[in-house]
């Protein structure tokens, strides 16, 4: 993930990386992404929570 973040940071106009996760206590990758520095945007997209990583 660090290599992807570093690469995207070199791309013109790239300011953030977005992903979405299915909420839930069992099997949800939310904690994984939050530990990597993603932030919860507070929005949902088609039943999934949207997370963002500033570049």
PQR file of N, CA, C, O and H, with PARSE charges and radii, in Angstrom:
ATOM      1  N   UNK A   1       0.824  -1.178   0.000 -0.4000 1.5000
ATOM      2  CA  UNK A   1       0.000   0.000   0.000 -0.0000 2.0000
ATOM      3  C   UNK A   1       0.873   1.247   0.000  0.5500 1.7000
ATOM      4  O   UNK A   1       0.534   2.244  -0.638 -0.5500 1.4000
ATOM      5  N   UNK A   2       1.998   1.196   0.716 -0.4000 1.5000
ATOM      6  CA  UNK A   2       2.884   2.365   0.761 -0.0000 2.0000
ATOM      7  C   UNK A   2       3.437   2.668  -0.624  0.5500 1.7000
ATOM      8  O   UNK A   2       3.532   3.831  -1.015 -0.5500 1.4000
ATOM      9  H   UNK A   2       2.273   0.386   1.234  0.4000 1.0000
ATOM     10  N   UNK A   3       3.803   1.625  -1.368 -0.4000 1.5000
ATOM     11  CA  UNK A   3       4.331   1.832  -2.727 -0.0000 2.0000
ATOM     12  C   UNK A   3       3.263   2.429  -3.631  0.5500 1.7000
ATOM     13  O   UNK A   3       3.560   3.306  -4.443 -0.5500 1.4000
ATOM     14  H   UNK A   3       3.725   0.680  -1.050  0.4000 1.0000
ATOM     15  N   UNK A   4       2.020   1.965  -3.502 -0.4000 1.5000
ATOM     16  CA  UNK A   4       0.923   2.513  -4.300 -0.0000 2.0000
ATOM     17  C   UNK A   4       0.679   3.970  -3.944  0.5500 1.7000
ATOM     18  O   UNK A   4       0.496   4.809  -4.826 -0.5500 1.4000
ATOM     19  H   UNK A   4       1.778   1.253  -2.843  0.4000 1.0000
ATOM     20  N   UNK A   5       0.677   4.268  -2.659 -0.4000 1.5000
ATOM     21  CA  UNK A   5       0.482   5.653  -2.219 -0.0000 2.0000
ATOM     22  C   UNK A   5       1.591   6.557  -2.755  0.5500 1.7000
ATOM     23  O   UNK A   5       1.328   7.658  -3.238 -0.5500 1.4000
ATOM     24  H   UNK A   5       0.825   3.586  -1.942  0.4000 1.0000
ATOM     25  N   UNK A   6       2.822   6.085  -2.664 -0.4000 1.5000
ATOM     26  CA  UNK A   6       3.953   6.876  -3.157 -0.0000 2.0000
ATOM     27  C   UNK A   6       3.853   7.116  -4.659  0.5500 1.7000
ATOM     28  O   UNK A   6       4.097   8.225  -5.134 -0.5500 1.4000
ATOM     29  H   UNK A   6       3.037   5.191  -2.272  0.4000 1.0000
ATOM     30  N   UNK A   7       3.496   6.074  -5.402 -0.4000 1.5000
ATOM     31  CA  UNK A   7       3.354   6.221  -6.847 -0.0000 2.0000
ATOM     32  C   UNK A   7       2.241   7.199  -7.200  0.5500 1.7000
ATOM     33  O   UNK A   7       2.433   8.096  -8.020 -0.5500 1.4000
ATOM     34  H   UNK A   7       3.298   5.173  -5.016  0.4000 1.0000
ATOM     35  N   UNK A   8       1.089   7.027  -6.585 -0.4000 1.5000
ATOM     36  CA  UNK A   8      -0.043   7.910  -6.895 -0.0000 2.0000
ATOM     37  C   UNK A   8       0.275   9.357  -6.542  0.5500 1.7000
ATOM     38  O   UNK A   8      -0.221  10.276  -7.193 -0.5500 1.4000
ATOM     39  H   UNK A   8       0.933   6.298  -5.919  0.4000 1.0000
ATOM     40  N   UNK A   9       1.089   9.564  -5.528 -0.4000 1.5000
ATOM     41  CA  UNK A   9       1.490  10.909  -5.148 -0.0000 2.0000
ATOM     42  C   UNK A   9       2.294  11.626  -6.224  0.5500 1.7000
ATOM     43  O   UNK A   9       2.401  12.852  -6.206 -0.5500 1.4000
ATOM     44  H   UNK A   9       1.492   8.816  -4.999  0.4000 1.0000
ATOM     45  N   UNK A  10       2.860  10.869  -7.162 -0.4000 1.5000
ATOM     46  CA  UNK A  10       3.630  11.469  -8.253 -0.0000 2.0000
ATOM     47  C   UNK A  10       2.762  11.808  -9.454  0.5500 1.7000
ATOM     48  O   UNK A  10       3.225  12.474 -10.379 -0.5500 1.4000
ATOM     49  H   UNK A  10       2.773   9.873  -7.177  0.4000 1.0000
ATOM     50  N   UNK A  11       1.530  11.370  -9.455 -0.4000 1.5000
ATOM     51  CA  UNK A  11       0.638  11.573 -10.592 -0.0000 2.0000
ATOM     52  C   UNK A  11       0.013  12.959 -10.533  0.5500 1.7000
ATOM     53  O   UNK A  11      -0.487  13.369  -9.486 -0.5500 1.4000
ATOM     54  H   UNK A  11       1.153  10.829  -8.703  0.4000 1.0000
ATOM     55  N   UNK A  12       0.035  13.678 -11.636 -0.4000 1.5000
ATOM     56  CA  UNK A  12      -0.544  15.032 -11.668 -0.0000 2.0000
ATOM     57  C   UNK A  12      -2.023  15.026 -11.257  0.5500 1.7000
ATOM     58  O   UNK A  12      -2.823  14.255 -11.787 -0.5500 1.4000
ATOM     59  H   UNK A  12       0.441  13.345 -12.487  0.4000 1.0000
ATOM     60  N   UNK A  13      -2.358  15.877 -10.330 -0.4000 1.5000
ATOM     61  CA  UNK A  13      -3.743  16.043  -9.909 -0.0000 2.0000
ATOM     62  C   UNK A  13      -4.230  15.028  -8.884  0.5500 1.7000
ATOM     63  O   UNK A  13      -5.350  15.150  -8.388 -0.5500 1.4000
ATOM     64  H   UNK A  13      -1.708  16.503  -9.900  0.4000 1.0000
ATOM     65  N   UNK A  14      -3.417  14.034  -8.555 -0.4000 1.5000
ATOM     66  CA  UNK A  14      -3.848  13.027  -7.578 -0.0000 2.0000
ATOM     67  C   UNK A  14      -3.719  13.607  -6.172  0.5500 1.7000
ATOM     68  O   UNK A  14      -2.638  14.031  -5.763 -0.5500 1.4000
ATOM     69  H   UNK A  14      -2.507  13.936  -8.957  0.4000 1.0000
ATOM     70  N   UNK A  15      -4.816  13.622  -5.446 -0.4000 1.5000
ATOM     71  CA  UNK A  15      -4.798  14.174  -4.091 -0.0000 2.0000
ATOM     72  C   UNK A  15      -5.263  13.185  -3.032  0.5500 1.7000
ATOM     73  O   UNK A  15      -5.017  13.387  -1.843 -0.5500 1.4000
ATOM     74  H   UNK A  15      -5.695  13.278  -5.777  0.4000 1.0000
ATOM     75  N   UNK A  16      -5.938  12.111  -3.457 -0.4000 1.5000
ATOM     76  CA  UNK A  16      -6.443  11.146  -2.492 -0.0000 2.0000
ATOM     77  C   UNK A  16      -6.687   9.805  -3.166  0.5500 1.7000
ATOM     78  O   UNK A  16      -6.871   9.727  -4.381 -0.5500 1.4000
ATOM     79  H   UNK A  16      -6.138  11.947  -4.423  0.4000 1.0000
ATOM     80  N   UNK A  17      -6.685   8.760  -2.361 -0.4000 1.5000
ATOM     81  CA  UNK A  17      -7.031   7.421  -2.809 -0.0000 2.0000
ATOM     82  C   UNK A  17      -8.294   7.033  -2.069  0.5500 1.7000
ATOM     83  O   UNK A  17      -8.346   7.098  -0.841 -0.5500 1.4000
ATOM     84  H   UNK A  17      -6.535   8.824  -1.374  0.4000 1.0000
ATOM     85  N   UNK A  18      -9.308   6.632  -2.809 -0.4000 1.5000
ATOM     86  CA  UNK A  18     -10.584   6.247  -2.206 -0.0000 2.0000
ATOM     87  C   UNK A  18     -10.772   4.735  -2.303  0.5500 1.7000
ATOM     88  O   UNK A  18     -10.345   4.104  -3.270 -0.5500 1.4000
ATOM     89  H   UNK A  18      -9.266   6.579  -3.807  0.4000 1.0000
ATOM     90  N   UNK A  19     -11.409   4.174  -1.300 -0.4000 1.5000
ATOM     91  CA  UNK A  19     -11.832   2.786  -1.327 -0.0000 2.0000
ATOM     92  C   UNK A  19     -13.141   2.694  -0.557  0.5500 1.7000
ATOM     93  O   UNK A  19     -13.531   3.636   0.133 -0.5500 1.4000
ATOM     94  H   UNK A  19     -11.756   4.686  -0.515  0.4000 1.0000
ATOM     95  N   UNK A  20     -13.805   1.576  -0.674 -0.4000 1.5000
ATOM     96  CA  UNK A  20     -15.028   1.382   0.104 -0.0000 2.0000
ATOM     97  C   UNK A  20     -14.977   0.009   0.752  0.5500 1.7000
ATOM     98  O   UNK A  20     -14.368  -0.924   0.228 -0.5500 1.4000
ATOM     99  H   UNK A  20     -13.488   0.810  -1.235  0.4000 1.0000
ATOM    100  N   UNK A  21     -15.626  -0.094   1.898 -0.4000 1.5000
ATOM    101  CA  UNK A  21     -15.636  -1.344   2.649 -0.0000 2.0000
ATOM    102  C   UNK A  21     -17.051  -1.662   3.093  0.5500 1.7000
ATOM    103  O   UNK A  21     -17.849  -0.774   3.394 -0.5500 1.4000
ATOM    104  H   UNK A  21     -16.121   0.664   2.324  0.4000 1.0000
ATOM    105  N   UNK A  22     -17.335  -2.940   3.126 -0.4000 1.5000
ATOM    106  CA  UNK A  22     -18.629  -3.384   3.637 -0.0000 2.0000
ATOM    107  C   UNK A  22     -18.558  -3.333   5.158  0.5500 1.7000
ATOM    108  O   UNK A  22     -17.702  -3.983   5.758 -0.5500 1.4000
ATOM    109  H   UNK A  22     -16.687  -3.661   2.882  0.4000 1.0000
ATOM    110  N   UNK A  23     -19.451  -2.566   5.790 -0.4000 1.5000
ATOM    111  CA  UNK A  23     -19.394  -2.446   7.249 -0.0000 2.0000
ATOM    112  C   UNK A  23     -19.795  -3.739   7.943  0.5500 1.7000
ATOM    113  O   UNK A  23     -20.560  -4.538   7.403 -0.5500 1.4000
ATOM    114  H   UNK A  23     -20.146  -2.038   5.302  0.4000 1.0000
ATOM    115  N   UNK A  24     -19.282  -3.929   9.111 -0.4000 1.5000
ATOM    116  CA  UNK A  24     -19.630  -5.095   9.911 -0.0000 2.0000
ATOM    117  C   UNK A  24     -18.503  -5.442  10.851  0.5500 1.7000
ATOM    118  O   UNK A  24     -17.359  -5.039  10.643 -0.5500 1.4000
ATOM    119  H   UNK A  24     -18.660  -3.280   9.550  0.4000 1.0000
ATOM    120  N   UNK A  25     -18.825  -6.182  11.873 -0.4000 1.5000
ATOM    121  CA  UNK A  25     -17.819  -6.538  12.859 -0.0000 2.0000
ATOM    122  C   UNK A  25     -17.006  -7.755  12.443  0.5500 1.7000
ATOM    123  O   UNK A  25     -15.852  -7.893  12.849 -0.5500 1.4000
ATOM    124  H   UNK A  25     -19.754  -6.509  12.042  0.4000 1.0000
ATOM    125  N   UNK A  26     -17.583  -8.630  11.647 -0.4000 1.5000
ATOM    126  CA  UNK A  26     -16.905  -9.865  11.255 -0.0000 2.0000
ATOM    127  C   UNK A  26     -16.494  -9.775   9.786  0.5500 1.7000
ATOM    128  O   UNK A  26     -17.343  -9.629   8.906 -0.5500 1.4000
ATOM    129  H   UNK A  26     -18.520  -8.518  11.318  0.4000 1.0000
ATOM    130  N   UNK A  27     -15.207  -9.862   9.532 -0.4000 1.5000
ATOM    131  CA  UNK A  27     -14.721  -9.906   8.169 -0.0000 2.0000
ATOM    132  C   UNK A  27     -14.571  -8.569   7.475  0.5500 1.7000
ATOM    133  O   UNK A  27     -14.192  -8.536   6.304 -0.5500 1.4000
ATOM    134  H   UNK A  27     -14.518  -9.981  10.247  0.4000 1.0000
ATOM    135  N   UNK A  28     -14.850  -7.476   8.141 -0.4000 1.5000
ATOM    136  CA  UNK A  28     -14.721  -6.170   7.511 -0.0000 2.0000
ATOM    137  C   UNK A  28     -13.262  -5.719   7.555  0.5500 1.7000
ATOM    138  O   UNK A  28     -12.617  -5.837   8.596 -0.5500 1.4000
ATOM    139  H   UNK A  28     -15.157  -7.503   9.092  0.4000 1.0000
ATOM    140  N   UNK A  29     -12.725  -5.199   6.433 -0.4000 1.5000
ATOM    141  CA  UNK A  29     -11.354  -4.710   6.415 -0.0000 2.0000
ATOM    142  C   UNK A  29     -11.205  -3.275   6.920  0.5500 1.7000
ATOM    143  O   UNK A  29     -10.141  -2.677   6.762 -0.5500 1.4000
ATOM    144  H   UNK A  29     -13.250  -5.103   5.587  0.4000 1.0000
ATOM    145  N   UNK A  30     -12.244  -2.721   7.518 -0.4000 1.5000
ATOM    146  CA  UNK A  30     -12.203  -1.327   7.957 -0.0000 2.0000
ATOM    147  C   UNK A  30     -10.999  -1.036   8.850  0.5500 1.7000
ATOM    148  O   UNK A  30     -10.281  -0.068   8.604 -0.5500 1.4000
ATOM    149  H   UNK A  30     -13.108  -3.207   7.646  0.4000 1.0000
ATOM    150  N   UNK A  31     -10.765  -1.840   9.866 -0.4000 1.5000
ATOM    151  CA  UNK A  31      -9.649  -1.624  10.776 -0.0000 2.0000
ATOM    152  C   UNK A  31      -8.310  -1.643  10.058  0.5500 1.7000
ATOM    153  O   UNK A  31      -7.427  -0.846  10.374 -0.5500 1.4000
ATOM    154  H   UNK A  31     -11.349  -2.627  10.066  0.4000 1.0000
ATOM    155  N   UNK A  32      -8.151  -2.540   9.101 -0.4000 1.5000
ATOM    156  CA  UNK A  32      -6.927  -2.632   8.308 -0.0000 2.0000
ATOM    157  C   UNK A  32      -6.652  -1.310   7.609  0.5500 1.7000
ATOM    158  O   UNK A  32      -5.546  -0.776   7.688 -0.5500 1.4000
ATOM    159  H   UNK A  32      -8.869  -3.187   8.845  0.4000 1.0000
ATOM    160  N   UNK A  33      -7.668  -0.781   6.922 -0.4000 1.5000
ATOM    161  CA  UNK A  33      -7.493   0.477   6.191 -0.0000 2.0000
ATOM    162  C   UNK A  33      -7.259   1.657   7.130  0.5500 1.7000
ATOM    163  O   UNK A  33      -6.445   2.530   6.830 -0.5500 1.4000
ATOM    164  H   UNK A  33      -8.567  -1.214   6.858  0.4000 1.0000
ATOM    165  N   UNK A  34      -7.951   1.695   8.242 -0.4000 1.5000
ATOM    166  CA  UNK A  34      -7.748   2.793   9.194 -0.0000 2.0000
ATOM    167  C   UNK A  34      -6.328   2.776   9.748  0.5500 1.7000
ATOM    168  O   UNK A  34      -5.731   3.834   9.949 -0.5500 1.4000
ATOM    169  H   UNK A  34      -8.613   0.986   8.486  0.4000 1.0000
ATOM    170  N   UNK A  35      -5.781   1.592   9.997 -0.4000 1.5000
ATOM    171  CA  UNK A  35      -4.395   1.497  10.486 -0.0000 2.0000
ATOM    172  C   UNK A  35      -3.397   1.966   9.430  0.5500 1.7000
ATOM    173  O   UNK A  35      -2.292   2.385   9.773 -0.5500 1.4000
ATOM    174  H   UNK A  35      -6.265   0.732   9.834  0.4000 1.0000
ATOM    175  N   UNK A  36      -3.765   1.902   8.162 -0.4000 1.5000
ATOM    176  CA  UNK A  36      -2.896   2.368   7.081 -0.0000 2.0000
ATOM    177  C   UNK A  36      -2.985   3.874   6.873  0.5500 1.7000
ATOM    178  O   UNK A  36      -2.248   4.434   6.060 -0.5500 1.4000
ATOM    179  H   UNK A  36      -4.663   1.562   7.882  0.4000 1.0000
ATOM    180  N   UNK A  37      -3.884   4.532   7.602 -0.4000 1.5000
ATOM    181  CA  UNK A  37      -4.000   5.978   7.484 -0.0000 2.0000
ATOM    182  C   UNK A  37      -5.223   6.462   6.737  0.5500 1.7000
ATOM    183  O   UNK A  37      -5.404   7.668   6.569 -0.5500 1.4000
ATOM    184  H   UNK A  37      -4.482   4.078   8.262  0.4000 1.0000
ATOM    185  N   UNK A  38      -6.073   5.541   6.279 -0.4000 1.5000
ATOM    186  CA  UNK A  38      -7.316   5.957   5.631 -0.0000 2.0000
ATOM    187  C   UNK A  38      -8.213   6.618   6.658  0.5500 1.7000
ATOM    188  O   UNK A  38      -8.137   6.316   7.849 -0.5500 1.4000
ATOM    189  H   UNK A  38      -5.925   4.561   6.415  0.4000 1.0000
ATOM    190  N   UNK A  39      -9.056   7.513   6.196 -0.4000 1.5000
ATOM    191  CA  UNK A  39      -9.998   8.222   7.055 -0.0000 2.0000
ATOM    192  C   UNK A  39     -11.416   7.906   6.582  0.5500 1.7000
ATOM    193  O   UNK A  39     -11.676   7.813   5.382 -0.5500 1.4000
ATOM    194  H   UNK A  39      -9.118   7.759   5.229  0.4000 1.0000
ATOM    195  N   UNK A  40     -12.311   7.747   7.524 -0.4000 1.5000
ATOM    196  CA  UNK A  40     -13.720   7.533   7.200 -0.0000 2.0000
ATOM    197  C   UNK A  40     -14.293   8.850   6.708  0.5500 1.7000
ATOM    198  O   UNK A  40     -14.212   9.861   7.406 -0.5500 1.4000
ATOM    199  H   UNK A  40     -12.100   7.823   8.499  0.4000 1.0000
ATOM    200  N   UNK A  41     -14.874   8.849   5.510 -0.4000 1.5000
ATOM    201  CA  UNK A  41     -15.431  10.084   4.949 -0.0000 2.0000
ATOM    202  C   UNK A  41     -16.806  10.403   5.507  0.5500 1.7000
ATOM    203  O   UNK A  41     -17.297  11.521   5.352 -0.5500 1.4000
ATOM    204  H   UNK A  41     -14.941   8.028   4.944  0.4000 1.0000
ATOM    205  N   UNK A  42     -17.431   9.427   6.157 -0.4000 1.5000
ATOM    206  CA  UNK A  42     -18.771   9.640   6.675 -0.0000 2.0000
ATOM    207  C   UNK A  42     -19.856   9.450   5.627  0.5500 1.7000
ATOM    208  O   UNK A  42     -21.025   9.738   5.883 -0.5500 1.4000
ATOM    209  H   UNK A  42     -17.032   8.518   6.282  0.4000 1.0000
ATOM    210  N   UNK A  43     -19.475   8.966   4.449 -0.4000 1.5000
ATOM    211  CA  UNK A  43     -20.460   8.744   3.390 -0.0000 2.0000
ATOM    212  C   UNK A  43     -20.513   7.265   3.035  0.5500 1.7000
ATOM    213  O   UNK A  43     -19.567   6.510   3.258 -0.5500 1.4000
ATOM    214  H   UNK A  43     -18.525   8.733   4.242  0.4000 1.0000
ATOM    215  N   UNK A  44     -21.647   6.886   2.479 -0.4000 1.5000
ATOM    216  CA  UNK A  44     -21.857   5.521   2.007 -0.0000 2.0000
ATOM    217  C   UNK A  44     -22.065   5.540   0.504  0.5500 1.7000
ATOM    218  O   UNK A  44     -22.605   6.495  -0.055 -0.5500 1.4000
ATOM    219  H   UNK A  44     -22.415   7.499   2.298  0.4000 1.0000
ATOM    220  N   UNK A  45     -21.626   4.462  -0.138 -0.4000 1.5000
ATOM    221  CA  UNK A  45     -21.846   4.296  -1.576 -0.0000 2.0000
ATOM    222  C   UNK A  45     -22.323   2.868  -1.805  0.5500 1.7000
ATOM    223  O   UNK A  45     -21.572   1.912  -1.608 -0.5500 1.4000
ATOM    224  H   UNK A  45     -21.188   3.687   0.317  0.4000 1.0000
ATOM    225  N   UNK A  46     -23.556   2.735  -2.214 -0.4000 1.5000
ATOM    226  CA  UNK A  46     -24.165   1.435  -2.497 -0.0000 2.0000
ATOM    227  C   UNK A  46     -23.992   0.466  -1.328  0.5500 1.7000
ATOM    228  O   UNK A  46     -23.665  -0.704  -1.524 -0.5500 1.4000
ATOM    229  H   UNK A  46     -24.166   3.512  -2.374  0.4000 1.0000
ATOM    230  N   UNK A  47     -24.212   0.963  -0.116 -0.4000 1.5000
ATOM    231  CA  UNK A  47     -24.171   0.126   1.076 -0.0000 2.0000
ATOM    232  C   UNK A  47     -22.791  -0.079   1.663  0.5500 1.7000
ATOM    233  O   UNK A  47     -22.644  -0.801   2.649 -0.5500 1.4000
ATOM    234  H   UNK A  47     -24.477   1.914   0.043  0.4000 1.0000
ATOM    235  N   UNK A  48     -21.786   0.534   1.087 -0.4000 1.5000
ATOM    236  CA  UNK A  48     -20.432   0.414   1.616 -0.0000 2.0000
ATOM    237  C   UNK A  48     -19.939   1.768   2.117  0.5500 1.7000
ATOM    238  O   UNK A  48     -20.307   2.812   1.579 -0.5500 1.4000
ATOM    239  H   UNK A  48     -21.905   1.120   0.287  0.4000 1.0000
ATOM    240  N   UNK A  49     -19.115   1.736   3.138 -0.4000 1.5000
ATOM    241  CA  UNK A  49     -18.555   2.951   3.719 -0.0000 2.0000
ATOM    242  C   UNK A  49     -17.359   3.397   2.889  0.5500 1.7000
ATOM    243  O   UNK A  49     -16.516   2.574   2.531 -0.5500 1.4000
ATOM    244  H   UNK A  49     -18.816   0.888   3.575  0.4000 1.0000
ATOM    245  N   UNK A  50     -17.275   4.686   2.580 -0.4000 1.5000
ATOM    246  CA  UNK A  50     -16.196   5.238   1.763 -0.0000 2.0000
ATOM    247  C   UNK A  50     -15.075   5.743   2.669  0.5500 1.7000
ATOM    248  O   UNK A  50     -15.306   6.501   3.611 -0.5500 1.4000
ATOM    249  H   UNK A  50     -17.959   5.354   2.871  0.4000 1.0000
ATOM    250  N   UNK A  51     -13.859   5.305   2.359 -0.4000 1.5000
ATOM    251  CA  UNK A  51     -12.670   5.716   3.104 -0.0000 2.0000
ATOM    252  C   UNK A  51     -11.731   6.453   2.150  0.5500 1.7000
ATOM    253  O   UNK A  51     -11.726   6.186   0.948 -0.5500 1.4000
ATOM    254  H   UNK A  51     -13.671   4.690   1.593  0.4000 1.0000
ATOM    255  N   UNK A  52     -10.935   7.383   2.692 -0.4000 1.5000
ATOM    256  CA  UNK A  52      -9.995   8.125   1.847 -0.0000 2.0000
ATOM    257  C   UNK A  52      -8.619   8.179   2.492  0.5500 1.7000
ATOM    258  O   UNK A  52      -8.479   8.249   3.713 -0.5500 1.4000
ATOM    259  H   UNK A  52     -10.940   7.600   3.668  0.4000 1.0000
ATOM    260  N   UNK A  53      -7.615   8.143   1.632 -0.4000 1.5000
ATOM    261  CA  UNK A  53      -6.237   8.280   2.074 -0.0000 2.0000
ATOM    262  C   UNK A  53      -5.659   9.508   1.382  0.5500 1.7000
ATOM    263  O   UNK A  53      -5.453   9.486   0.169 -0.5500 1.4000
ATOM    264  H   UNK A  53      -7.729   8.086   0.640  0.4000 1.0000
ATOM    265  N   UNK A  54      -5.394  10.577   2.128 -0.4000 1.5000
ATOM    266  CA  UNK A  54      -4.787  11.753   1.510 -0.0000 2.0000
ATOM    267  C   UNK A  54      -3.397  11.394   0.973  0.5500 1.7000
ATOM    268  O   UNK A  54      -2.646  10.654   1.608 -0.5500 1.4000
ATOM    269  H   UNK A  54      -5.561  10.594   3.114  0.4000 1.0000
ATOM    270  N   UNK A  55      -3.076  11.925  -0.189 -0.4000 1.5000
ATOM    271  CA  UNK A  55      -1.765  11.627  -0.787 -0.0000 2.0000
ATOM    272  C   UNK A  55      -0.769  12.731  -0.501  0.5500 1.7000
ATOM    273  O   UNK A  55       0.383  12.648  -0.927 -0.5500 1.4000
ATOM    274  H   UNK A  55      -3.687  12.526  -0.704  0.4000 1.0000
TER
END
